[in-house]
Amino acid sequence: MQENNISQEAPVLAAPGRQLIGLMAWLDSKGRFGLPALAFLVGVVFSRAFAPVNFFPALFVAVPMMLLMLGQARGRAEAFGFGWWAGFGFFAVGLNWIGHSFTQQQSIPAILAPFAVTALAAILAVYIGLAFWMTHQLRARGFLRVLVFASTWVLFEMARGTWFTGFPWNLAGTAWANWLPVAQVSYYIGAYGLSFLTFVAAGAMVYLIDGTMGWRRFVAPVAGVVVFLAVAAFGYMRLSEAQTKFHLAVSLRLVQANVKQSEKWLAHLIEDHFSTHMQLSRDGDEDGRARGVRLLIWPETAVQTEKFDREGSLHRWRISKLLDYGSFALVGAPRFTVKDGEVDFYNSLFAINAQADLYARYDKAHLVPFGEYVPFEKTLNKWGINPLTGAQSWTSGAGPKTIELPGIPSFSPLICYEIVFPGQVTSPADRPEWLLNITNDAWFGMTEGPYQHLAQARMRAIEEGLPLVRSASTGVSAVVDPYGRTVQSLGLGRQGLVESPLPQAIEPAPLSSRQRSAIMALLCAFILFGRLVFVWRK
């Protein structure tokens, strides 16, 4: 290809622009994979903005590079290709921790791990490819292209979080989860709103390479920086003025037994795991009780028996002997039902009291595709896909639920990755007073996955104005206040307890999280529709 084809939309460039376009032209001259390699690298840089790296300047490098590549695309197919490669780099590196789970199952060869990560990244990259394609098709120029790109990105983030049961992992706005002053704005505009704001401000940096505007090319980038400085200043003042309040009568004890996933379901070790949880729960009490603890919390599937809810369950009775009168244990355990010869398994949370009564139950609703259930299972079973979920897929529950226990503020239970869905962590008709996330992150070992999971859980606390209590089997277990500040925590790969009083909720945001998401979707759709009408009329 000729170099002069690479700069068709930017005839006059500032020095950085000339260098970047020159680099793109040089890569293009080296073969068909030169520019895709650059797009892949841009996606990798973008992934470094998220936990645990938290390098937010990567956003202000990657997003303008995406816009620059969009401007140089010579057709819709090439625009989609640039987006797909950028998305592939983003997901292949950002989700590399998924491969670790393949080393924790005897039924699946570990050699399949890179193929699974590659396949997942390739599928998810389609969403970003479509965002590039749509932006290119709408033929926007100047700052309007920045708005159109931000709008398409957010709409396809929403699609990724909804279609095929959804996987809204590492939304752009979540990159600010551990930068609390900036993250505070999600209380008002939600995670998707913060994604939009991020892409507009970061995308404005593309103006720095435009030599046709003279000093005016600095206006949009400076405005973007000023907006984020204002957001950060607002968040800083909000945090400095906000004091964490507690329900002092509600003491929490979170148990983190640090059981390895490779050992978790081994039959000869199951009772040892249970005994470890019991011993930690007692915390050396001479009478063998969790004395003075109002809520004793064990993580997801901490008890590996499907009969925990059956009459006469020995495990349930033993846990109840830990409790003082008026206290409760919240325990993750599987259960099953049999109807018309069909057996359904559920990933559940149980609330029991000191008399071993089952006070409440919650069944996980958002199941992990290919991890807890297989789409089109009967067909794929013929190809041997079913071992990915074990002997049989789990069955989904009814959805968000508010649980009320005597003398305990109401809470919304969320199992594992249910916490990552914006606007779907509470019952619309019954706002709880705190969020409970029990999870088993042992699948992902000492990788980036558990840190990313915690960051997204922190965002839900800020969005909802609700404290978060998170019990993770191998970490990170934490108590987080409604502003996203960590009250107490226990790090990854450690065995021990997290003890804290329960933080109080703050007033709900002016708009519910669902309303914020709907308004953001309408705003993005309005921008795109307006541009579409203009293109059609032209």
ABEGO torsion letter per residue (X at the ends): XBAAAAAAABABBBAAAAAAAAAAAAAAAAEAAAAAAAAAAAAAAAAAABOAAGBAAAAAAAAAAAAAAAAABAEAAAAAAAAAAAAAAAAAAAAAAAAAAAAABAABBAAAAAAAAAAAAAAAAAAAAAAAAAAAAAGBBEAAAAAAAAAAAAAAAAAAAABGGEBABGBAAAAAAABAAAAAAAAAAEAAAAAAAAAAAAAAAAAAABAAAEAAAAAAAAAAAAAAAAAAAAAAAAAAABBBBBBAABBBBBBBAGBBAAAAABAAAAAAAAAAAAAAAAGGBAAGBBBGBABBBBBBGABBBAAAABBGBAAAAAAAAABBBGBBBBBBBBBBBBBGGBBBBBBBBBBBBAAGBBABBBBBABBBBGAABBBGAAAAAAAGAAAAAEABBBBBBAEBBBBBBBGBBBBBBBBEAAAABBGAABBAABBBABBBBBBBAAAAEBBAAAAAAAAAAAAAAAAAGBBBBBBBAAOBBBBBBAAGBBABBBBBGBBEBBBBBBBBBBBBBABBAAAAAAAAAAAAAAAAAAAAAAAAAX
